[in-house]
Amino acid sequence: MTRPAAIVLAVLLVGIGYLTWRSWPAAGLPLPDGVQVGRAAPDFTLAGLDGHPLVLSALRGRPVLVNFWGTWCDACREEMPHIERFYQAHRGHLAVVGVDIGEPAAAVFAFVHQYGYTWRFVLDADRKISTLYGIRYIPTSVWLDAGGVVREVYTGPMTGAIMQALLAATAGSR
């Protein structure tokens, strides 16, 4: 194979991988095993960075965005300023929970405070909750309606426009 043909093939494969990643789960691929749209979200209790445990079911009464992420994840870092702005605009009627997967509390605390993020952060230190939810890629965001039912699952970094559409779909589904 010639070098130009190899480059074209490599670019094509990367492009196909990217499009597949961006369109999941919209492409009809199965959702993570532990999360089923239309069913109650698996409940959990995790330690919060604020020193208080967070019980997911205690947030019922308003829509909830559960965002699985890591400090090392570039796509997570890309979306976090968007989440902060969205949270500030909707904080009276939307709960946001950032679930860090498998990192030490000190590293997560330093990252969150360095960038001034203000929504709730919890630690999935042993990865039990991300496993329960079937998280395969991060960032993955699970949108719950006010009754705790999974309404949307989005994999990949979100923008404000994407979050607005997901919140509308989530809030309008009850």
C-alpha positions as CSV (number, residue, x, y, z in Angstrom):
1,M,0.0,0.0,0.0
2,T,1.3,3.4,-0.9
3,R,1.9,6.0,1.8
4,P,-0.9,8.4,0.5
5,A,-3.4,5.4,0.4
6,A,-2.4,4.4,4.0
7,I,-3.0,8.0,5.2
8,V,-6.4,8.1,3.4
9,L,-7.3,4.8,5.0
10,A,-6.3,5.9,8.4
11,V,-8.2,9.2,8.2
12,L,-11.3,7.2,7.0
13,L,-11.1,4.8,9.9
14,V,-10.7,7.6,12.4
15,G,-13.7,9.4,10.8
16,I,-15.9,6.3,11.0
17,G,-14.9,5.7,14.6
18,Y,-15.7,9.3,15.5
19,L,-19.1,9.3,13.8
20,T,-19.9,6.0,15.4
21,W,-18.9,7.4,18.8
22,R,-20.9,10.7,18.3
23,S,-24.0,8.9,17.2
24,W,-24.1,6.3,20.0
25,P,-26.8,5.5,21.2
26,A,-28.8,7.3,18.5
27,A,-27.6,4.7,16.0
28,G,-29.7,2.1,17.6
29,L,-26.9,0.5,19.5
30,P,-27.9,-0.9,22.9
31,L,-27.8,1.4,25.9
32,P,-25.5,0.5,28.8
33,D,-26.9,-2.6,30.6
34,G,-27.7,-0.8,33.9
35,V,-29.6,2.1,32.3
36,Q,-32.9,1.7,30.5
37,V,-34.7,4.7,29.1
38,G,-38.2,4.7,30.5
39,R,-37.3,2.9,33.7
40,A,-36.3,4.2,37.1
41,A,-32.6,5.0,37.4
42,P,-30.7,2.6,39.7
43,D,-30.4,4.4,43.1
44,F,-27.1,5.0,44.7
45,T,-25.4,6.7,47.6
46,L,-21.9,8.1,47.1
47,A,-19.6,10.2,49.1
48,G,-19.6,13.8,48.1
49,L,-16.7,16.2,47.8
50,D,-18.5,18.4,50.4
51,G,-18.2,15.6,53.0
52,H,-21.9,14.6,52.8
53,P,-23.2,11.5,51.1
54,L,-25.5,12.0,48.2
55,V,-28.5,9.7,47.7
56,L,-29.7,9.9,44.1
57,S,-33.4,9.2,45.0
58,A,-33.4,12.2,47.4
59,L,-33.2,14.5,44.4
60,R,-36.6,13.5,43.1
61,G,-39.0,16.4,42.4
62,R,-36.9,18.0,39.7
63,P,-35.0,16.8,36.7
64,V,-31.5,15.5,37.4
65,L,-28.4,15.4,35.1
66,V,-26.0,12.6,36.3
67,N,-22.7,13.2,34.5
68,F,-20.0,10.4,34.6
69,W,-16.5,11.9,34.1
70,G,-12.8,11.9,35.0
71,T,-10.3,14.7,35.5
72,W,-8.0,13.1,32.9
73,C,-10.7,13.1,30.2
74,D,-10.3,15.8,27.6
75,A,-13.9,15.5,26.4
76,C,-15.1,15.9,30.0
77,R,-12.9,19.0,30.5
78,E,-14.4,20.4,27.2
79,E,-18.0,20.1,28.4
80,M,-17.6,21.1,32.1
81,P,-17.7,24.9,31.5
82,H,-20.9,24.3,29.5
83,I,-22.3,22.3,32.3
84,E,-21.4,25.1,34.8
85,R,-23.1,27.8,32.8
86,F,-26.2,25.5,32.2
87,Y,-26.3,24.7,35.9
88,Q,-26.2,28.3,36.9
89,A,-29.0,29.2,34.5
90,H,-31.2,26.3,35.7
91,R,-30.1,25.6,39.2
92,G,-33.6,26.4,40.7
93,H,-35.2,23.5,38.9
94,L,-32.4,21.1,37.8
95,A,-30.0,19.1,39.9
96,V,-26.6,18.2,38.5
97,V,-24.4,15.4,39.9
98,G,-20.9,14.9,38.6
99,V,-19.8,11.3,39.3
100,D,-16.0,11.0,39.1
101,I,-14.9,7.5,38.3
102,G,-12.1,5.9,40.3
103,E,-9.9,8.9,41.2
104,P,-8.6,10.0,44.6
105,A,-10.8,12.5,46.4
106,A,-7.8,15.0,46.7
107,A,-7.3,15.0,42.9
108,V,-11.0,15.6,42.2
109,F,-11.3,18.2,44.9
110,A,-8.3,20.1,43.5
111,F,-9.6,20.0,39.9
112,V,-13.2,21.1,40.9
113,H,-11.9,24.0,43.0
114,Q,-9.3,25.1,40.4
115,Y,-12.0,25.7,37.8
116,G,-14.7,26.8,40.3
117,Y,-17.4,24.2,39.4
118,T,-20.3,24.5,41.8
119,W,-22.6,21.5,41.2
120,R,-22.6,18.4,43.4
121,F,-19.6,16.1,42.9
122,V,-19.5,12.5,44.2
123,L,-16.8,9.9,44.1
124,D,-17.3,6.4,42.5
125,A,-14.0,5.3,44.0
126,D,-14.6,1.6,43.5
127,R,-16.4,2.0,40.2
128,K,-19.5,0.1,41.5
129,I,-21.9,2.8,40.3
130,S,-20.4,3.3,36.9
131,T,-20.5,-0.5,36.5
132,L,-24.1,-0.6,37.7
133,Y,-25.0,2.0,35.1
134,G,-23.0,0.2,32.4
135,I,-20.8,3.2,31.7
136,R,-18.5,2.4,28.8
137,Y,-17.3,5.8,27.7
138,I,-16.9,9.2,29.4
139,P,-18.4,11.6,29.5
140,T,-21.8,10.0,29.6
141,S,-24.7,11.9,30.9
142,V,-27.9,10.3,32.2
143,W,-30.9,12.6,32.3
144,L,-33.7,11.8,34.8
145,D,-37.1,13.2,35.0
146,A,-38.5,14.6,38.3
147,G,-39.7,11.1,39.2
148,G,-36.2,9.5,38.8
149,V,-37.0,7.8,35.5
150,V,-34.2,7.7,32.8
151,R,-35.3,9.8,29.9
152,E,-32.2,10.4,27.9
153,V,-28.6,9.0,27.8
154,Y,-26.0,11.1,26.0
155,T,-22.4,10.0,25.4
156,G,-19.8,12.6,24.5
157,P,-19.2,16.2,25.4
158,M,-22.4,18.4,25.6
159,T,-22.8,22.0,24.7
160,G,-25.4,24.4,26.1
161,A,-27.6,23.8,23.1
162,I,-27.4,20.0,23.5
163,M,-28.2,20.3,27.2
164,Q,-31.2,22.6,26.5
165,A,-32.6,20.1,24.1
166,L,-32.0,17.2,26.5
167,L,-33.6,19.1,29.4
168,A,-36.6,19.9,27.3
169,A,-37.0,16.3,26.3
170,T,-36.5,15.2,29.9
171,A,-38.9,17.7,31.4
172,G,-41.5,17.2,28.7
173,S,-41.6,13.4,29.1
174,R,-43.5,13.3,32.4
